[in-house]
Structure formats: C-alpha cells, structure tokens
Amino acid sequence: KQKLNGKQIIELAELCMKVEKHYGFPSDIEWAFADEKFFITQSRPITTLKK
C-alpha cells in the first residue's frame, strides 16, 4: 500500500530539488517521514552518471 499521498510526493520532490540546487549536482538523497514532516538523513553526489 502506498504510504505517501500525492501532495506529500510533490513536497518530497520539491525538497530534493532544493537539496540538488544547493549543492549544484545530482544527489542520492536519503530521507525519513515522521509526524507529517520530511527529514533529510543523508545526501551524496551521484557518481555513476555518464557525461
């Protein structure tokens, strides 16, 4: 069963885009969701993308 609703998925996508914009590169982002809030637990550059 899907745990996040459509609004939450959009909120998460926007948060991830902010992280990528802040660091300036595509990121592998780990997150958690508790008490109706998202938490970024880790972010690291994606190093396997072809240029």
mmCIF entry with sequence, helices, sheets and N, C-alpha, C, O atoms, coordinates in Angstrom:
data_MODEL
# 
_entry.id   MODEL 
# 
_entity.id                         1 
_entity.type                       polymer 
_entity.pdbx_number_of_molecules   1 
# 
_entity_poly.entity_id                      1 
_entity_poly.type                           'polypeptide(L)' 
_entity_poly.nstd_linkage                   no 
_entity_poly.nstd_monomer                   no 
_entity_poly.pdbx_seq_one_letter_code       KQKLNGKQIIELAELCMKVEKHYGFPSDIEWAFADEKFFITQSRPITTLKK 
_entity_poly.pdbx_seq_one_letter_code_can   KQKLNGKQIIELAELCMKVEKHYGFPSDIEWAFADEKFFITQSRPITTLKK 
_entity_poly.pdbx_strand_id                 A 
# 
loop_
_entity_poly_seq.entity_id 
_entity_poly_seq.num 
_entity_poly_seq.mon_id 
_entity_poly_seq.hetero 
1 1  LYS n 
1 2  GLN n 
1 3  LYS n 
1 4  LEU n 
1 5  ASN n 
1 6  GLY n 
1 7  LYS n 
1 8  GLN n 
1 9  ILE n 
1 10 ILE n 
1 11 GLU n 
1 12 LEU n 
1 13 ALA n 
1 14 GLU n 
1 15 LEU n 
1 16 CYS n 
1 17 MET n 
1 18 LYS n 
1 19 VAL n 
1 20 GLU n 
1 21 LYS n 
1 22 HIS n 
1 23 TYR n 
1 24 GLY n 
1 25 PHE n 
1 26 PRO n 
1 27 SER n 
1 28 ASP n 
1 29 ILE n 
1 30 GLU n 
1 31 TRP n 
1 32 ALA n 
1 33 PHE n 
1 34 ALA n 
1 35 ASP n 
1 36 GLU n 
1 37 LYS n 
1 38 PHE n 
1 39 PHE n 
1 40 ILE n 
1 41 THR n 
1 42 GLN n 
1 43 SER n 
1 44 ARG n 
1 45 PRO n 
1 46 ILE n 
1 47 THR n 
1 48 THR n 
1 49 LEU n 
1 50 LYS n 
1 51 LYS n 
# 
_struct_asym.id          A 
_struct_asym.entity_id   1 
# 
_struct_conf.conf_type_id            HELX_P 
_struct_conf.id                      HELX_P1 
_struct_conf.pdbx_PDB_helix_id       AA1 
_struct_conf.beg_label_comp_id       GLY 
_struct_conf.beg_label_asym_id       A 
_struct_conf.beg_label_seq_id        6 
_struct_conf.pdbx_beg_PDB_ins_code   ? 
_struct_conf.end_label_comp_id       TYR 
_struct_conf.end_label_asym_id       A 
_struct_conf.end_label_seq_id        23 
_struct_conf.pdbx_end_PDB_ins_code   ? 
_struct_conf.beg_auth_comp_id        GLY 
_struct_conf.beg_auth_asym_id        A 
_struct_conf.beg_auth_seq_id         6 
_struct_conf.end_auth_comp_id        TYR 
_struct_conf.end_auth_asym_id        A 
_struct_conf.end_auth_seq_id         23 
_struct_conf.pdbx_PDB_helix_class    1 
_struct_conf.details                 ? 
_struct_conf.pdbx_PDB_helix_length   18 
# 
_struct_conf_type.id          HELX_P 
_struct_conf_type.criteria    ? 
_struct_conf_type.reference   ? 
# 
_struct_sheet.id               AA1 
_struct_sheet.type             ? 
_struct_sheet.number_strands   2 
_struct_sheet.details          ? 
# 
_struct_sheet_order.sheet_id     AA1 
_struct_sheet_order.range_id_1   1 
_struct_sheet_order.range_id_2   2 
_struct_sheet_order.offset       ? 
_struct_sheet_order.sense        anti-parallel 
# 
loop_
_struct_sheet_range.sheet_id 
_struct_sheet_range.id 
_struct_sheet_range.beg_label_comp_id 
_struct_sheet_range.beg_label_asym_id 
_struct_sheet_range.beg_label_seq_id 
_struct_sheet_range.pdbx_beg_PDB_ins_code 
_struct_sheet_range.end_label_comp_id 
_struct_sheet_range.end_label_asym_id 
_struct_sheet_range.end_label_seq_id 
_struct_sheet_range.pdbx_end_PDB_ins_code 
_struct_sheet_range.beg_auth_comp_id 
_struct_sheet_range.beg_auth_asym_id 
_struct_sheet_range.beg_auth_seq_id 
_struct_sheet_range.end_auth_comp_id 
_struct_sheet_range.end_auth_asym_id 
_struct_sheet_range.end_auth_seq_id 
AA1 1 SER A 27 ? ALA A 34 ? SER A 27 ALA A 34 
AA1 2 LYS A 37 ? PRO A 45 ? LYS A 37 PRO A 45 
# 
loop_
_atom_site.group_PDB 
_atom_site.id 
_atom_site.type_symbol 
_atom_site.label_atom_id 
_atom_site.label_alt_id 
_atom_site.label_comp_id 
_atom_site.label_asym_id 
_atom_site.label_entity_id 
_atom_site.label_seq_id 
_atom_site.pdbx_PDB_ins_code 
_atom_site.Cartn_x 
_atom_site.Cartn_y 
_atom_site.Cartn_z 
_atom_site.occupancy 
_atom_site.B_iso_or_equiv 
_atom_site.pdbx_formal_charge 
_atom_site.auth_seq_id 
_atom_site.auth_comp_id 
_atom_site.auth_asym_id 
_atom_site.auth_atom_id 
_atom_site.pdbx_PDB_model_num 
ATOM 1   N N  . LYS A 1 1  ? 0.833  -1.181 0.000   1.00 0.00 ? 1  LYS A N  1 
ATOM 2   C CA . LYS A 1 1  ? 0.000  0.000  0.000   1.00 0.00 ? 1  LYS A CA 1 
ATOM 3   C C  . LYS A 1 1  ? 0.881  1.248  0.000   1.00 0.00 ? 1  LYS A C  1 
ATOM 4   O O  . LYS A 1 1  ? 1.891  1.305  0.700   1.00 0.00 ? 1  LYS A O  1 
ATOM 5   N N  . GLN A 1 2  ? 0.491  2.233  -0.782  1.00 0.00 ? 2  GLN A N  1 
ATOM 6   C CA . GLN A 1 2  ? 1.231  3.490  -0.867  1.00 0.00 ? 2  GLN A CA 1 
ATOM 7   C C  . GLN A 1 2  ? 1.152  4.232  0.461   1.00 0.00 ? 2  GLN A C  1 
ATOM 8   O O  . GLN A 1 2  ? 0.073  4.390  1.032   1.00 0.00 ? 2  GLN A O  1 
ATOM 9   N N  . LYS A 1 3  ? 2.298  4.683  0.943   1.00 0.00 ? 3  LYS A N  1 
ATOM 10  C CA . LYS A 1 3  ? 2.360  5.363  2.243   1.00 0.00 ? 3  LYS A CA 1 
ATOM 11  C C  . LYS A 1 3  ? 2.245  6.878  2.144   1.00 0.00 ? 3  LYS A C  1 
ATOM 12  O O  . LYS A 1 3  ? 1.752  7.521  3.071   1.00 0.00 ? 3  LYS A O  1 
ATOM 13  N N  . LEU A 1 4  ? 2.697  7.461  1.028   1.00 0.00 ? 4  LEU A N  1 
ATOM 14  C CA . LEU A 1 4  ? 2.623  8.909  0.852   1.00 0.00 ? 4  LEU A CA 1 
ATOM 15  C C  . LEU A 1 4  ? 1.511  9.243  -0.127  1.00 0.00 ? 4  LEU A C  1 
ATOM 16  O O  . LEU A 1 4  ? 1.287  8.518  -1.096  1.00 0.00 ? 4  LEU A O  1 
ATOM 17  N N  . ASN A 1 5  ? 0.817  10.343 0.132   1.00 0.00 ? 5  ASN A N  1 
ATOM 18  C CA . ASN A 1 5  ? -0.210 10.772 -0.810  1.00 0.00 ? 5  ASN A CA 1 
ATOM 19  C C  . ASN A 1 5  ? 0.434  11.671 -1.873  1.00 0.00 ? 5  ASN A C  1 
ATOM 20  O O  . ASN A 1 5  ? 1.618  11.997 -1.793  1.00 0.00 ? 5  ASN A O  1 
ATOM 21  N N  . GLY A 1 6  ? -0.358 12.058 -2.856  1.00 0.00 ? 6  GLY A N  1 
ATOM 22  C CA . GLY A 1 6  ? 0.165  12.856 -3.959  1.00 0.00 ? 6  GLY A CA 1 
ATOM 23  C C  . GLY A 1 6  ? 0.792  14.165 -3.525  1.00 0.00 ? 6  GLY A C  1 
ATOM 24  O O  . GLY A 1 6  ? 1.843  14.549 -4.039  1.00 0.00 ? 6  GLY A O  1 
ATOM 25  N N  . LYS A 1 7  ? 0.170  14.848 -2.594  1.00 0.00 ? 7  LYS A N  1 
ATOM 26  C CA . LYS A 1 7  ? 0.694  16.127 -2.098  1.00 0.00 ? 7  LYS A CA 1 
ATOM 27  C C  . LYS A 1 7  ? 2.043  15.922 -1.409  1.00 0.00 ? 7  LYS A C  1 
ATOM 28  O O  . LYS A 1 7  ? 2.959  16.726 -1.585  1.00 0.00 ? 7  LYS A O  1 
ATOM 29  N N  . GLN A 1 8  ? 2.166  14.857 -0.632  1.00 0.00 ? 8  GLN A N  1 
ATOM 30  C CA . GLN A 1 8  ? 3.420  14.575 0.064   1.00 0.00 ? 8  GLN A CA 1 
ATOM 31  C C  . GLN A 1 8  ? 4.528  14.218 -0.926  1.00 0.00 ? 8  GLN A C  1 
ATOM 32  O O  . GLN A 1 8  ? 5.682  14.596 -0.725  1.00 0.00 ? 8  GLN A O  1 
ATOM 33  N N  . ILE A 1 9  ? 4.189  13.497 -1.986  1.00 0.00 ? 9  ILE A N  1 
ATOM 34  C CA . ILE A 1 9  ? 5.181  13.141 -3.000  1.00 0.00 ? 9  ILE A CA 1 
ATOM 35  C C  . ILE A 1 9  ? 5.713  14.401 -3.678  1.00 0.00 ? 9  ILE A C  1 
ATOM 36  O O  . ILE A 1 9  ? 6.915  14.526 -3.909  1.00 0.00 ? 9  ILE A O  1 
ATOM 37  N N  . ILE A 1 10 ? 4.825  15.322 -3.993  1.00 0.00 ? 10 ILE A N  1 
ATOM 38  C CA . ILE A 1 10 ? 5.253  16.589 -4.600  1.00 0.00 ? 10 ILE A CA 1 
ATOM 39  C C  . ILE A 1 10 ? 6.129  17.373 -3.631  1.00 0.00 ? 10 ILE A C  1 
ATOM 40  O O  . ILE A 1 10 ? 7.145  17.940 -4.033  1.00 0.00 ? 10 ILE A O  1 
ATOM 41  N N  . GLU A 1 11 ? 5.745  17.409 -2.363  1.00 0.00 ? 11 GLU A N  1 
ATOM 42  C CA . GLU A 1 11 ? 6.545  18.106 -1.345  1.00 0.00 ? 11 GLU A CA 1 
ATOM 43  C C  . GLU A 1 11 ? 7.942  17.497 -1.252  1.00 0.00 ? 11 GLU A C  1 
ATOM 44  O O  . GLU A 1 11 ? 8.930  18.226 -1.164  1.00 0.00 ? 11 GLU A O  1 
ATOM 45  N N  . LEU A 1 12 ? 8.032  16.175 -1.270  1.00 0.00 ? 12 LEU A N  1 
ATOM 46  C CA . LEU A 1 12 ? 9.329  15.499 -1.203  1.00 0.00 ? 12 LEU A CA 1 
ATOM 47  C C  . LEU A 1 12 ? 10.160 15.809 -2.445  1.00 0.00 ? 12 LEU A C  1 
ATOM 48  O O  . LEU A 1 12 ? 11.357 16.077 -2.335  1.00 0.00 ? 12 LEU A O  1 
ATOM 49  N N  . ALA A 1 13 ? 9.548  15.775 -3.609  1.00 0.00 ? 13 ALA A N  1 
ATOM 50  C CA . ALA A 1 13 ? 10.270 16.080 -4.846  1.00 0.00 ? 13 ALA A CA 1 
ATOM 51  C C  . ALA A 1 13 ? 10.825 17.501 -4.812  1.00 0.00 ? 13 ALA A C  1 
ATOM 52  O O  . ALA A 1 13 ? 11.966 17.731 -5.213  1.00 0.00 ? 13 ALA A O  1 
ATOM 53  N N  . GLU A 1 14 ? 10.030 18.447 -4.340  1.00 0.00 ? 14 GLU A N  1 
ATOM 54  C CA . GLU A 1 14 ? 10.486 19.839 -4.244  1.00 0.00 ? 14 GLU A CA 1 
ATOM 55  C C  . GLU A 1 14 ? 11.642 19.970 -3.257  1.00 0.00 ? 14 GLU A C  1 
ATOM 56  O O  . GLU A 1 14 ? 12.591 20.714 -3.507  1.00 0.00 ? 14 GLU A O  1 
ATOM 57  N N  . LEU A 1 15 ? 11.567 19.261 -2.152  1.00 0.00 ? 15 LEU A N  1 
ATOM 58  C CA . LEU A 1 15 ? 12.649 19.284 -1.164  1.00 0.00 ? 15 LEU A CA 1 
ATOM 59  C C  . LEU A 1 15 ? 13.935 18.723 -1.772  1.00 0.00 ? 15 LEU A C  1 
ATOM 60  O O  . LEU A 1 15 ? 15.011 19.290 -1.583  1.00 0.00 ? 15 LEU A O  1 
ATOM 61  N N  . CYS A 1 16 ? 13.825 17.626 -2.492  1.00 0.00 ? 16 CYS A N  1 
ATOM 62  C CA . CYS A 1 16 ? 15.005 17.020 -3.119  1.00 0.00 ? 16 CYS A CA 1 
ATOM 63  C C  . CYS A 1 16 ? 15.602 17.946 -4.176  1.00 0.00 ? 16 CYS A C  1 
ATOM 64  O O  . CYS A 1 16 ? 16.824 18.025 -4.304  1.00 0.00 ? 16 CYS A O  1 
ATOM 65  N N  . MET A 1 17 ? 14.769 18.638 -4.926  1.00 0.00 ? 17 MET A N  1 
ATOM 66  C CA . MET A 1 17 ? 15.275 19.595 -5.916  1.00 0.00 ? 17 MET A CA 1 
ATOM 67  C C  . MET A 1 17 ? 16.013 20.744 -5.235  1.00 0.00 ? 17 MET A C  1 
ATOM 68  O O  . MET A 1 17 ? 17.007 21.239 -5.765  1.00 0.00 ? 17 MET A O  1 
ATOM 69  N N  . LYS A 1 18 ? 15.538 21.171 -4.067  1.00 0.00 ? 18 LYS A N  1 
ATOM 70  C CA . LYS A 1 18 ? 16.226 22.228 -3.313  1.00 0.00 ? 18 LYS A CA 1 
ATOM 71  C C  . LYS A 1 18 ? 17.609 21.753 -2.868  1.00 0.00 ? 18 LYS A C  1 
ATOM 72  O O  . LYS A 1 18 ? 18.578 22.509 -2.933  1.00 0.00 ? 18 LYS A O  1 
ATOM 73  N N  . VAL A 1 19 ? 17.697 20.505 -2.418  1.00 0.00 ? 19 VAL A N  1 
ATOM 74  C CA . VAL A 1 19 ? 18.990 19.951 -1.998  1.00 0.00 ? 19 VAL A CA 1 
ATOM 75  C C  . VAL A 1 19 ? 19.949 19.935 -3.185  1.00 0.00 ? 19 VAL A C  1 
ATOM 76  O O  . VAL A 1 19 ? 21.096 20.363 -3.059  1.00 0.00 ? 19 VAL A O  1 
ATOM 77  N N  . GLU A 1 20 ? 19.487 19.445 -4.338  1.00 0.00 ? 20 GLU A N  1 
ATOM 78  C CA . GLU A 1 20 ? 20.342 19.387 -5.522  1.00 0.00 ? 20 GLU A CA 1 
ATOM 79  C C  . GLU A 1 20 ? 20.759 20.788 -5.974  1.00 0.00 ? 20 GLU A C  1 
ATOM 80  O O  . GLU A 1 20 ? 21.905 20.989 -6.377  1.00 0.00 ? 20 GLU A O  1 
ATOM 81  N N  . LYS A 1 21 ? 19.860 21.740 -5.913  1.00 0.00 ? 21 LYS A N  1 
ATOM 82  C CA . LYS A 1 21 ? 20.194 23.111 -6.303  1.00 0.00 ? 21 LYS A CA 1 
ATOM 83  C C  . LYS A 1 21 ? 21.225 23.696 -5.342  1.00 0.00 ? 21 LYS A C  1 
ATOM 84  O O  . LYS A 1 21 ? 22.151 24.387 -5.766  1.00 0.00 ? 21 LYS A O  1 
ATOM 85  N N  . HIS A 1 22 ? 21.068 23.421 -4.061  1.00 0.00 ? 22 HIS A N  1 
ATOM 86  C CA . HIS A 1 22 ? 22.003 23.934 -3.053  1.00 0.00 ? 22 HIS A CA 1 
ATOM 87  C C  . HIS A 1 22 ? 23.424 23.432 -3.315  1.00 0.00 ? 22 HIS A C  1 
ATOM 88  O O  . HIS A 1 22 ? 24.377 24.209 -3.270  1.00 0.00 ? 22 HIS A O  1 
ATOM 89  N N  . TYR A 1 23 ? 23.565 22.128 -3.589  1.00 0.00 ? 23 TYR A N  1 
ATOM 90  C CA . TYR A 1 23 ? 24.890 21.544 -3.787  1.00 0.00 ? 23 TYR A CA 1 
ATOM 91  C C  . TYR A 1 23 ? 25.384 21.662 -5.221  1.00 0.00 ? 23 TYR A C  1 
ATOM 92  O O  . TYR A 1 23 ? 26.588 21.578 -5.467  1.00 0.00 ? 23 TYR A O  1 
ATOM 93  N N  . GLY A 1 24 ? 24.471 21.856 -6.174  1.00 0.00 ? 24 GLY A N  1 
ATOM 94  C CA . GLY A 1 24 ? 24.884 22.057 -7.557  1.00 0.00 ? 24 GLY A CA 1 
ATOM 95  C C  . GLY A 1 24 ? 25.175 20.798 -8.346  1.00 0.00 ? 24 GLY A C  1 
ATOM 96  O O  . GLY A 1 24 ? 25.833 20.858 -9.385  1.00 0.00 ? 24 GLY A O  1 
ATOM 97  N N  . PHE A 1 25 ? 24.694 19.650 -7.868  1.00 0.00 ? 25 PHE A N  1 
ATOM 98  C CA . PHE A 1 25 ? 24.878 18.405 -8.616  1.00 0.00 ? 25 PHE A CA 1 
ATOM 99  C C  . PHE A 1 25 ? 23.769 17.418 -8.263  1.00 0.00 ? 25 PHE A C  1 
ATOM 100 O O  . PHE A 1 25 ? 23.151 17.517 -7.203  1.00 0.00 ? 25 PHE A O  1 
ATOM 101 N N  . PRO A 1 26 ? 23.523 16.458 -9.170  1.00 0.00 ? 26 PRO A N  1 
ATOM 102 C CA . PRO A 1 26 ? 22.520 15.428 -8.876  1.00 0.00 ? 26 PRO A CA 1 
ATOM 103 C C  . PRO A 1 26 ? 22.913 14.657 -7.615  1.00 0.00 ? 26 PRO A C  1 
ATOM 104 O O  . PRO A 1 26 ? 24.084 14.338 -7.409  1.00 0.00 ? 26 PRO A O  1 
ATOM 105 N N  . SER A 1 27 ? 21.929 14.367 -6.786  1.00 0.00 ? 27 SER A N  1 
ATOM 106 C CA . SER A 1 27 ? 22.224 13.768 -5.485  1.00 0.00 ? 27 SER A CA 1 
ATOM 107 C C  . SER A 1 27 ? 21.404 12.516 -5.226  1.00 0.00 ? 27 SER A C  1 
ATOM 108 O O  . SER A 1 27 ? 20.257 12.389 -5.655  1.00 0.00 ? 27 SER A O  1 
ATOM 109 N N  . ASP A 1 28 ? 22.035 11.599 -4.511  1.00 0.00 ? 28 ASP A N  1 
ATOM 110 C CA . ASP A 1 28 ? 21.356 10.426 -3.963  1.00 0.00 ? 28 ASP A CA 1 
ATOM 111 C C  . ASP A 1 28 ? 20.935 10.848 -2.558  1.00 0.00 ? 28 ASP A C  1 
ATOM 112 O O  . ASP A 1 28 ? 21.776 11.029 -1.678  1.00 0.00 ? 28 ASP A O  1 
ATOM 113 N N  . ILE A 1 29 ? 19.630 11.004 -2.357  1.00 0.00 ? 29 ILE A N  1 
ATOM 114 C CA . ILE A 1 29 ? 19.126 11.595 -1.118  1.00 0.00 ? 29 ILE A CA 1 
ATOM 115 C C  . ILE A 1 29 ? 18.348 10.562 -0.312  1.00 0.00 ? 29 ILE A C  1 
ATOM 116 O O  . ILE A 1 29 ? 17.413 9.939  -0.815  1.00 0.00 ? 29 ILE A O  1 
ATOM 117 N N  . GLU A 1 30 ? 18.743 10.392 0.930   1.00 0.00 ? 30 GLU A N  1 
ATOM 118 C CA . GLU A 1 30 ? 18.001 9.525  1.844   1.00 0.00 ? 30 GLU A CA 1 
ATOM 119 C C  . GLU A 1 30 ? 17.164 10.409 2.750   1.00 0.00 ? 30 GLU A C  1 
ATOM 120 O O  . GLU A 1 30 ? 17.606 11.474 3.182   1.00 0.00 ? 30 GLU A O  1 
ATOM 121 N N  . TRP A 1 31 ? 15.962 9.960  3.030   1.00 0.00 ? 31 TRP A N  1 
ATOM 122 C CA . TRP A 1 31 ? 15.028 10.777 3.797   1.00 0.00 ? 31 TRP A CA 1 
ATOM 123 C C  . TRP A 1 31 ? 14.184 9.898  4.705   1.00 0.00 ? 31 TRP A C  1 
ATOM 124 O O  . TRP A 1 31 ? 14.114 8.679  4.548   1.00 0.00 ? 31 TRP A O  1 
ATOM 125 N N  . ALA A 1 32 ? 13.546 10.563 5.661   1.00 0.00 ? 32 ALA A N  1 
ATOM 126 C CA . ALA A 1 32 ? 12.597 9.902  6.563   1.00 0.00 ? 32 ALA A CA 1 
ATOM 127 C C  . ALA A 1 32 ? 11.361 10.793 6.651   1.00 0.00 ? 32 ALA A C  1 
ATOM 128 O O  . ALA A 1 32 ? 11.417 11.989 6.366   1.00 0.00 ? 32 ALA A O  1 
ATOM 129 N N  . PHE A 1 33 ? 10.252 10.189 7.049   1.00 0.00 ? 33 PHE A N  1 
ATOM 130 C CA . PHE A 1 33 ? 8.995  10.926 7.191   1.00 0.00 ? 33 PHE A CA 1 
ATOM 131 C C  . PHE A 1 33 ? 8.402  10.556 8.538   1.00 0.00 ? 33 PHE A C  1 
ATOM 132 O O  . PHE A 1 33 ? 8.116  9.388  8.804   1.00 0.00 ? 33 PHE A O  1 
ATOM 133 N N  . ALA A 1 34 ? 8.220  11.562 9.387   1.00 0.00 ? 34 ALA A N  1 
ATOM 134 C CA . ALA A 1 34 ? 7.650  11.331 10.715  1.00 0.00 ? 34 ALA A CA 1 
ATOM 135 C C  . ALA A 1 34 ? 6.886  12.573 11.147  1.00 0.00 ? 34 ALA A C  1 
ATOM 136 O O  . ALA A 1 34 ? 7.297  13.698 10.861  1.00 0.00 ? 34 ALA A O  1 
ATOM 137 N N  . ASP A 1 35 ? 5.795  12.363 11.823  1.00 0.00 ? 35 ASP A N  1 
ATOM 138 C CA . ASP A 1 35 ? 4.976  13.472 12.331  1.00 0.00 ? 35 ASP A CA 1 
ATOM 139 C C  . ASP A 1 35 ? 4.626  14.474 11.229  1.00 0.00 ? 35 ASP A C  1 
ATOM 140 O O  . ASP A 1 35 ? 4.631  15.687 11.441  1.00 0.00 ? 35 ASP A O  1 
ATOM 141 N N  . GLU A 1 36 ? 4.323  13.934 10.050  1.00 0.00 ? 36 GLU A N  1 
ATOM 142 C CA . GLU A 1 36 ? 3.922  14.750 8.893   1.00 0.00 ? 36 GLU A CA 1 
ATOM 143 C C  . GLU A 1 36 ? 5.022  15.685 8.394   1.00 0.00 ? 36 GLU A C  1 
ATOM 144 O O  . GLU A 1 36 ? 4.731  16.697 7.756   1.00 0.00 ? 36 GLU A O  1 
ATOM 145 N N  . LYS A 1 37 ? 6.301  15.350 8.683   1.00 0.00 ? 37 LYS A N  1 
ATOM 146 C CA . LYS A 1 37 ? 7.435  16.151 8.225   1.00 0.00 ? 37 LYS A CA 1 
ATOM 147 C C  . LYS A 1 37 ? 8.455  15.248 7.541   1.00 0.00 ? 37 LYS A C  1 
ATOM 148 O O  . LYS A 1 37 ? 8.606  14.079 7.897   1.00 0.00 ? 37 LYS A O  1 
ATOM 149 N N  . PHE A 1 38 ? 9.151  15.809 6.554   1.00 0.00 ? 38 PHE A N  1 
ATOM 150 C CA . PHE A 1 38 ? 10.255 15.106 5.909   1.00 0.00 ? 38 PHE A CA 1 
ATOM 151 C C  . PHE A 1 38 ? 11.564 15.527 6.559   1.00 0.00 ? 38 PHE A C  1 
ATOM 152 O O  . PHE A 1 38 ? 11.742 16.682 6.945   1.00 0.00 ? 38 PHE A O  1 
ATOM 153 N N  . PHE A 1 39 ? 12.468 14.576 6.671   1.00 0.00 ? 39 PHE A N  1 
ATOM 154 C CA . PHE A 1 39 ? 13.792 14.823 7.225   1.00 0.00 ? 39 PHE A CA 1 
ATOM 155 C C  . PHE A 1 39 ? 14.817 14.254 6.253   1.00 0.00 ? 39 PHE A C  1 
ATOM 156 O O  . PHE A 1 39 ? 14.722 13.091 5.858   1.00 0.00 ? 39 PHE A O  1 
ATOM 157 N N  . ILE A 1 40 ? 15.791 15.062 5.869   1.00 0.00 ? 40 ILE A N  1 
ATOM 158 C CA . ILE A 1 40 ? 16.882 14.582 5.036   1.00 0.00 ? 40 ILE A CA 1 
ATOM 159 C C  . ILE A 1 40 ? 17.907 13.962 5.982   1.00 0.00 ? 40 ILE A C  1 
ATOM 160 O O  . ILE A 1 40 ? 18.428 14.636 6.871   1.00 0.00 ? 40 ILE A O  1 
ATOM 161 N N  . THR A 1 41 ? 18.191 12.681 5.786   1.00 0.00 ? 41 THR A N  1 
ATOM 162 C CA . THR A 1 41 ? 19.138 11.996 6.668   1.00 0.00 ? 41 THR A CA 1 
ATOM 163 C C  . THR A 1 41 ? 20.532 11.926 6.064   1.00 0.00 ? 41 THR A C  1 
ATOM 164 O O  . THR A 1 41 ? 21.525 11.833 6.785   1.00 0.00 ? 41 THR A O  1 
ATOM 165 N N  . GLN A 1 42 ? 20.604 11.970 4.727   1.00 0.00 ? 42 GLN A N  1 
ATOM 166 C CA . GLN A 1 42 ? 21.903 11.910 4.062   1.00 0.00 ? 42 GLN A CA 1 
ATOM 167 C C  . GLN A 1 42 ? 21.746 12.345 2.621   1.00 0.00 ? 42 GLN A C  1 
ATOM 168 O O  . GLN A 1 42 ? 20.713 12.104 1.995   1.00 0.00 ? 42 GLN A O  1 
ATOM 169 N N  . SER A 1 43 ? 22.771 12.984 2.103   1.00 0.00 ? 43 SER A N  1 
ATOM 170 C CA . SER A 1 43 ? 22.797 13.369 0.696   1.00 0.00 ? 43 SER A CA 1 
ATOM 171 C C  . SER A 1 43 ? 24.225 13.235 0.202   1.00 0.00 ? 43 SER A C  1 
ATOM 172 O O  . SER A 1 43 ? 25.164 13.687 0.856   1.00 0.00 ? 43 SER A O  1 
ATOM 173 N N  . ARG A 1 44 ? 24.380 12.617 -0.949  1.00 0.00 ? 44 ARG A N  1 
ATOM 174 C CA . ARG A 1 44 ? 25.711 12.459 -1.526  1.00 0.00 ? 44 ARG A CA 1 
ATOM 175 C C  . ARG A 1 44 ? 25.599 12.566 -3.046  1.00 0.00 ? 44 ARG A C  1 
ATOM 176 O O  . ARG A 1 44 ? 24.537 12.297 -3.607  1.00 0.00 ? 44 ARG A O  1 
ATOM 177 N N  . PRO A 1 45 ? 26.678 12.953 -3.712  1.00 0.00 ? 45 PRO A N  1 
ATOM 178 C CA . PRO A 1 45 ? 26.618 13.085 -5.167  1.00 0.00 ? 45 PRO A CA 1 
ATOM 179 C C  . PRO A 1 45 ? 26.431 11.725 -5.837  1.00 0.00 ? 45 PRO A C  1 
ATOM 180 O O  . PRO A 1 45 ? 26.943 10.707 -5.372  1.00 0.00 ? 45 PRO A O  1 
ATOM 181 N N  . ILE A 1 46 ? 25.692 11.737 -6.925  1.00 0.00 ? 46 ILE A N  1 
ATOM 182 C CA . ILE A 1 46 ? 25.580 10.535 -7.752  1.00 0.00 ? 46 ILE A CA 1 
ATOM 183 C C  . ILE A 1 46 ? 26.828 10.512 -8.626  1.00 0.00 ? 46 ILE A C  1 
ATOM 184 O O  . ILE A 1 46 ? 27.068 11.447 -9.390  1.00 0.00 ? 46 ILE A O  1 
ATOM 185 N N  . THR A 1 47 ? 27.614 9.460  -8.520  1.00 0.00 ? 47 THR A N  1 
ATOM 186 C CA . THR A 1 47 ? 28.895 9.405  -9.230  1.00 0.00 ? 47 THR A CA 1 
ATOM 187 C C  . THR A 1 47 ? 28.863 8.469  -10.430 1.00 0.00 ? 47 THR A C  1 
ATOM 188 O O  . THR A 1 47 ? 29.872 8.328  -11.121 1.00 0.00 ? 47 THR A O  1 
ATOM 189 N N  . THR A 1 48 ? 27.743 7.836  -10.689 1.00 0.00 ? 48 THR A N  1 
ATOM 190 C CA . THR A 1 48 ? 27.684 6.857  -11.777 1.00 0.00 ? 48 THR A CA 1 
ATOM 191 C C  . THR A 1 48 ? 27.005 7.388  -13.033 1.00 0.00 ? 48 THR A C  1 
ATOM 192 O O  . THR A 1 48 ? 26.767 6.621  -13.966 1.00 0.00 ? 48 THR A O  1 
ATOM 193 N N  . LEU A 1 49 ? 26.686 8.682  -13.082 1.00 0.00 ? 49 LEU A N  1 
ATOM 194 C CA . LEU A 1 49 ? 26.051 9.258  -14.267 1.00 0.00 ? 49 LEU A CA 1 
ATOM 195 C C  . LEU A 1 49 ? 27.077 9.428  -15.378 1.00 0.00 ? 49 LEU A C  1 
ATOM 196 O O  . LEU A 1 49 ? 28.208 9.846  -15.133 1.00 0.00 ? 49 LEU A O  1 
ATOM 197 N N  . LYS A 1 50 ? 26.673 9.102  -16.597 1.00 0.00 ? 50 LYS A N  1 
ATOM 198 C CA . LYS A 1 50 ? 27.556 9.314  -17.745 1.00 0.00 ? 50 LYS A CA 1 
ATOM 199 C C  . LYS A 1 50 ? 27.448 10.756 -18.193 1.00 0.00 ? 50 LYS A C  1 
ATOM 200 O O  . LYS A 1 50 ? 26.370 11.349 -18.161 1.00 0.00 ? 50 LYS A O  1 
ATOM 201 N N  . LYS A 1 51 ? 28.566 11.314 -18.608 1.00 0.00 ? 51 LYS A N  1 
ATOM 202 C CA . LYS A 1 51 ? 28.578 12.710 -19.066 1.00 0.00 ? 51 LYS A CA 1 
ATOM 203 C C  . LYS A 1 51 ? 28.451 12.772 -20.557 1.00 0.00 ? 51 LYS A C  1 
ATOM 204 O O  . LYS A 1 51 ? 28.441 13.861 -21.131 1.00 0.00 ? 51 LYS A O  1 
# 
